[in-house]
Amino acid sequence: MIFAPVVVKLNVQELDFYFQQWRPMTFKSINPYNEKVIAEYQGHSDKEVDAILKKSRVAFESWRHVPIEKRAEMLKKAAELLRKNVDQYALAMTLEMGKPISEARGEINKCALVCEFYAKNAARLLADEVIESDASESFVSHDPIGTILAIMPWNFPFWQVFRFAAPTLMAGNTALLKHAPNVFGCATHIEELLSEAGFPDGVFQNLFIHHDKTVEIIANDIVMAVTLTGSERAGKAVASLAGKYLKKTVLELGGNNAFIVWEDADMKQAVETGLKARMMNSGQSCIAAKRFILVGKAYDAFLPQFLEQVKSLKSGDPVDEATEMGPLARKDLADQLNEQVKKSVQQGAKLLTGGNQKGAYHEPTVLDSVKPGMPAFDEETFGPVAAIIRAKDEDEAFRLASQSKYGLGVTVFTKDTERARKSIGKSPDGAFFINELVKSDPRLPFGGTKNSGYGRELSKEGIMEFVNKKTVYVK
């Protein structure tokens, strides 16, 4: 008997699905400075993802009962390991996403600070809150809720993770990290570090997956909540999906922060701070100052000095200690930034310096005469591009600052701090900084409004995001 061959026809989508089931994706870590492949990471298969999720659930059942003092000891140990291995971790970060090595060390040390803050303060922050009522005793307790999925970006590959992980683990939750694929090396270091610090198996785990697989993970009953730091587009997609399954989200998304300089400002201080606020991390920060709004005579006093400082920045290999400006994390990011610059110039912005791109590197750039409707005003420019905007008075400066779909933070430079304090209500953003760049600090809550997201990280507010605030009533 002769059997005819069976022909199965599959469309492209079906083929993609079929192959992903048995051949997980391979991810490459590429040095953006020289475009050399650093390492390759095998993606987790469906079976491995399922095992990771189940391990997280099992770990939670025991981790939630570990005394908070014991958790604090582990977090202190994590801080010690971060400081002890600062050069190793900083180099890994620099090679994977191009951060200048001196800034990379600063990021590792900041991670140690957030670990130490929650190790010291978590017990106090999570203590029962006594409330007077008609009961003999009534209070609010703060219980962990289970497995939390974190979707994190590449621009601060250690800090973004630790500012989530430190409070989440101290609260008694377990964590799953879906990091950006270009920094899977950093993700590996973090998981190994926490394991060495004593955190039990399954309490913190990496997921090496493509972003499409997060759909299934968010839908899984084991995952109780999601936190995402990333783009506005990603935030909307995750929030929509989490809402479908009634799961809480915390979103830290894009920003288009205004840096307002009043006429009476200390211009030397404003220029130095403004340079750091825009160019730190090669401009790849959601809270970077992107729009410089100069009031009246501040324009002539600020701009020449600022332009001179931008031109003096030393670009080069981010591993070089002298380098102040490295490449962006990927070439496509530099392509996108350069397109925003070109479109803004076509619409009337004046290019004062920079504007050129080579591979993943984009020159520090200053655009003058930027107005609403231009990409440099309306959009988040995620790289070293400063938009200069003139305002006739302080009221117009705040109107321009608020003319944005984003709402992370605003900076005001003035010698009259009392007058600036009276202007706090003129900004709808999540942060208002006077004579300092907008920055995150473990002791202060961090988060935005409008399309910059919702929820808060850090401080007491951060550790309260993923707990069950349980009302207890005793008669």
N, C-alpha and C positions, 0 to 999 in steps of 0.2 A: 504493500500500500504506500502511495506517495502522498505526503502532506504538503500542501501549499504553504509558503511562508505567510505569517500573519503580519500585516502592515498596520502600524498604529500611527495616526497622524495627530501631532500636537502643535498647537500654536505657540508663538514665542513666549507668552506669559506662562503657559503650562510647562514649557521646557525649563524656564527659569525656576519655577517652583519645584519641578522634579529634581533638577540637579542640586538645588540648595538643600534638599533633604539628605542627600548622601555625600555631597562634596561641599563642606563648609567653605566660605570665602576666605581667601588669604589677604591679610592687610599688610601694607608696606609702610614703614616709618622712614621718611625721606628728609635728609638735612636740607632745609630751604636755602642755605647759603651756597652750597656746592652741588646740590641736587643728587647727592650720593645716597644710596639705600643704606640705612643704618641696620635695620633688622626687619624680619617678616614675622607676622603673628598669624597663627591658624585660628580662624573663627570657630566659635563654638557651634556644634551641631544641635539640631532640635533635641536630641536625646540628652546632650550635655547641659543644655539650657534647662531642661526639665529637672535634671538632677540638682542643678544649682538652686533652682527655686525651692525644691523640696528640702534641701539642706538648710536653706535660710529659714524656712518655717520651723524645722526641728530645732535649730539653734535658738530661735526666739523663745521657745518654751522654757529653756533653761536660762538663757541670758537675762530675761526679764526679772528673774529672781536673784541674780547676782547683786550683792549689796553695792550701793552706789559708791561706797568708799573703795571697794575693790575695783570697780570700773575706773575710778579716778586714778588709782595706782597704775593701771595699764595706760591711761592717757598721758600721765606724767612720763612714763617710760617712752611712749611714742615721741614726746617732745624732746627727750634726751637723745633718742636715735636720730631725729631730724637734725639737731645741732651737731651731733657727732659726725654725721655723714653729709654735712651741708655741701661740701665740694662735689661729692659723687652725684647727689641728687640735682644740684644746680647744673652740672655739666650735662646730665641726661636731658634736662629741660632745654638747655641752650641748643644742643644738637638736634633735638626733635622739632622745636618750633621757632628757633632763632632769637630767643630773648638774650640780650647782652648779659654776659656772665655775672657781672656785678649786681645787676637787678635780679638775676636768678637766685643768687645767694640771699638777697633780701627777702625774696618770696618764701624761701625755705624757713628762714628765721621767723617770718610772720606766721607760718603754719605752726611753729612751735609755740608761739604766743597764744594762738587760739586754743590749742590743746591745754596749755597751762591755765588759761582763763576758765574753761569749763571744768577742768579737774578741780580747781579751787572753789568754784561758785555754783556748780550744778546742784549740789545738795540743798543749798539755800534757795535757789531759783525754783526748784521742784517741790519744795516743802508744802505741806497742806496749808491752804489759805482759809483761816477761820472766818466765818461770816455769822453775824448775829441774826437770829430768827426766832420763831416761837418754839423751836426744838430745844431739847436739853443741850444738844450739841449739833452744830452744822458746819460743814467745811467743804472745800473743793480739793480733791486729790488729783494727782497728775500721773496717769498710767500710760505706759508705752502702748502703741497700737499695732506693732508688728513689723513687717518688711516694708522698707521705703526704697523706692527706685529713684536713683539720681542720674540725670542725663546732663553731662558736663562738657564744657567747651575746652578748646586748646589754648586759649590766650593766657590763662593762669592755671596751668595743668595740675599744680599741687594745691595752691591756695583755694581754688573753687571747690575742690574735693574736701579739704579739711574743714573749711568753714561750714560745710554741710555735715560731715561725718562726726566731728567732735561733739556737737550738741545732740545729734541723732542717736549716737551710740551711748552717750551718757544718760539719755532718757530711757534707755533699755530697749530701743528698737534694734533691728538688724538692717543692714544696708546692702543694696546691689548697685554697683557703679557701671553705667554704660558711658564710657569715656569717648572722646573724639578719637577716631581711628588713627590719626597721625601722631597721637601721644600715648599709644598703648604701652610704650616703654615706661613712661611715668606712672601709668596705672599699675603696671606690674610692680614697680618699686613700692608704691603705696600699700598694695595688698600684702606684700612680703614684710614691710615695715610694721604694719599693724599686727601681723601674725607674730613677729619677733617680740613685739611689745607685750604679748600675752593674750590678745583677744582670741577667744576660742574659734575653732574651725566653723565656718559658716556664718559668722557674725558680720563679716565684711567680705564681699566677693565681687570680682570683676565679671562683666559680661562682654566678651569680644564678639560683637554682632554688628551687622549693618543696621542703620536706623529703621529700616522697614520692619525688622523683627520686634521692635519695641511695641508694635501694635498688639501682638499676641501676649507680650509680657504684661503690659498695662491691663489687659483684659483678664489676666489670670487672677483667681481669687486670693492667691497668696500675697500679692502686692496690694498694700493698703493705701498707699499715697505716692505721689510723684513730685519731685522737685526738679526743675529745669533751669539752667542758666544757658542762654543762647539767643538766637535771633527771634524777632517778632513772629516770623512765619512759623518757626518751630514751636514757639509758645502757643500759638493759636491751635496748631494741630494737636499738641499734647493735651491742652485744656479741653478741647472738644471731645477727644477720645476718653479722657478721664471722667468728664462729665457724663458721658454715655454710661459709664460703669459706676457712677456715684462715688468717685474717689477724689479726695482732696488734692489740690495742687498748690505749689508755691512757684511763682514764675519771676525770674530776674532776667529781663530782656534788654533790648537795645536802649541806647541813650543818645541825646543830642545836646549835652549840657552847655549852658550859657555861662560865660566868664565875663561878668560885668565890671567895668572899671569906671569909677566915678572920677570927677575932675580933681578931687582932693586926695586921691590915693597916693600912697608911697610907691612911686612908679618903679623904682629899682626892685622893690619887693614884689610888686605885681608882675613885672617882666620875668623875674626868676621863677616865681611860682607858676606863672602861665606857661612858660617853656616846659617845665616838668609836667604840668597838668595835661598838656597836649602831646608831648613827644615820648613820655615814659612808655616802655614796652613797645617802642616803635609806633605809638599811637593806637595800639590794639587794646582798647579798654572801653567798656560800656560807659564808665563814669568819667572818661577823659573830657576835658574842656574842648569842645569842637567849634563853638561859635563865640568869638570874642566881640562883645558889644561895648564899644567905647563911647562914653558920653562926652559931648562937647569938646573941650580942649584936651581931654584925655587922649584923643586920637593922635594929635601931633606929639604928645609927650610919651605915649606908650609904643606906637608902631615902629619908629626908627630903631629903638633899642631892642625890641622884640625881633625884628627882622635881622638885626646884626647877630643876635644870639642863635637864631635858627640857622643862619649861614655858617656859623662856627662849629656846629655839631660834627663830631667825627664819626663817619660811617666806616664799616668794615666787617671783618670776621667777628661774629659775636663772642667767640671764645677769647678773643684778644681783650685784655683788661682795659685797654684804652678806648675801646669801641663804645660809643654812646647810642648809635643808631644801627640796628641790624636789619635783616630782611623781614618781610612779613612772613607769616607761617607757611603760606603756599603761594604759588604763582597766580592761581586764579583769583586770589584775594587782592593781589596787587593789580591785576587786570581790571577788576571791578572798581577799585579805588581810582585808577587812572582814567577810567571812563567817566566817573563822576566829576573829576577835575576838568576834563575836556568839555563836557556838557555845560558846566558852570561858566567856563570861559566863553564858550559860544553864546551864552545867554547874557554876557556882559560883565562877568567878574574879571578882575585884573590880576594876572599872574605876576607876583612880585619876586618870587624865587621858587626854584624847584620845578616840579611838574613832570619830570622824566622818570621812566621806569626801565629796569633791566631785570628780567626774570622775576623773582619774588621780591626784589628790592625796589622800593619807591622812595624817591628823594623827599626829604623834608620840604614841605610846600606851604606857601602862604598866598592866599587869595584875598584881594581887597575888593571893595564895592559889592559885596555879596548881599543879595536881597531874597526875600521870600519868592518861592517858585523855582529857585535854582537848587540842584542836588546838594550843593555845599551848605545850603540853609535848611532844606526840608528833610534830608535823609541823614542817616548815620554814616559818617565817613570813617570807616574802621581802619585807620592808618594815619601817618604823619601829615595831615592836612589841616591847617588852621584857617578858618573863615573869619575875615575882618568885617565888622558891621558897624556903621556909625549910627548914633542916636542923639537927638537934639537935647534930650533931658532924661532924667532918671525914670520918669513915668513911661516914656517911650521905650526905654531900655527894658523895663519889665514886660511891657506889651510884646516886644519882639522876642524876649526870652520865652514867654509863655506861648508864642505862636509856633507850637511844635506838637506833634502827636505823641512825643515822648515826655517823660516826667521823672527822670532820675534825680537830678540835683542841679543847683545853681550856686555860683560863687559871686560874691560882691566884694570888691576891694575899695576901701574907704578908710580915712582916719577917724571918721565920725561913726564909731560902732553903735552908739545909742540910736542914731538916726537910721542906721541899717537894720537894727532890731525892729524898728517900727514898720519895716517893709517886708517882714517875713511873710505876712499874709498875702502879699502881692504875687507870690510864687506858688503854684499848685504842686510843685515837685515833692519828692520824698525826702529831700535833704536841702538845707540852706546853710551854706558855709560862708563865714565872713573872714576875709583876709587869709584864706587857706583853700587849697584845692579840695574838691570833693573826694573823699577817700573812705575806705572801710576800716573799722576798728572793732575788735572783738567785744569791746565794752558798750558799743553803740549799735542800735538797730539799723539795718541796711535794707533798702528796697525802694521801689518806685511807684508811680501812678501812671494812669493812661496806658499807652502802648508799651511802657517800660515794665509792665507786669503788676503783680500783687503779692501780698504776703511779705514777711520780713525774715531776714536771716540775722544771725549774731545776737548778742546781748540776751536779755530775758525773752524777748519776743521770738528770737530764733529757736530757742529750745522748746518753746510752747507750741510751735506750729504742728508738731507731730506727736501730740499726747492727747489722751482722752481726759478732758476736764470734767471729772466725775463729781456730781453733787452727792454728798453724804449727809443724811439726816438721821439723827438719833433722838428718840422720844423717851 
